[in-house]
Amino acid sequence: MSEAPEPPPEAKLIRLARKAKGLSPEEAAPLTRGLIGASRWRQIENGYAVRSGERIPTTATPKVLARMAFVVDVTPDRLRGIQCDEAAEILDEIIYQERGQKPAQPAPEPAPEPADAQLRHLLDLWMQLSPVERRAAIGVLEEMVSESTETVSKPDQGLERRTG
């Protein structure tokens, strides 16, 4: 008989999670809703099946892996962490259908707010000023801050008065 191949990372993860839950392959397999039996569960965990006395590497399909992961409470993120993205997507959907939990979505990047863009533009302009121009600008800003609350809340009016 040939030497046993090393089980793939997903097989190791499933075995670890199954053992942590205190389940045997015979107990876990029926929880896949008849998708696989105990012997197939063992083959997937071992990373091989025996055919004609030879150990043939074997893996689970993404659908089977997702169902096995669901049975032993492996999260989609853990599957993604070992590059089982398709199985993770299927598992997200299984969790949604079975438990009513929406799949975890990465938070979208917030769109830059106009104020951020304006601030960047102002800083770019600031960097183009000479030291003398910067000191003059600081003086104007200090005057604006020291003026009444109305002028501070409406800085455009204050600038118009000075420049107009």
URJO-V886401 format. One record per helix or strand of 2 or more residues. SS is the DSSP state (alpha for helix, beta for strand). FROM is the first residue (numbers start at 0). LEN is the number of residues. If there is no record, write none. Layout:
ss=SS from=FROM len=LEN
ss=SS from=FROM len=LEN
This chain:
ss=alpha from=8 len=13
ss=alpha from=24 len=8
ss=alpha from=37 len=9
ss=beta from=47 len=4
ss=beta from=53 len=4
ss=alpha from=61 len=10
ss=alpha from=75 len=6
ss=alpha from=84 len=15
ss=alpha from=113 len=15
ss=alpha from=130 len=16
ss=alpha from=148 len=5
ss=alpha from=154 len=9
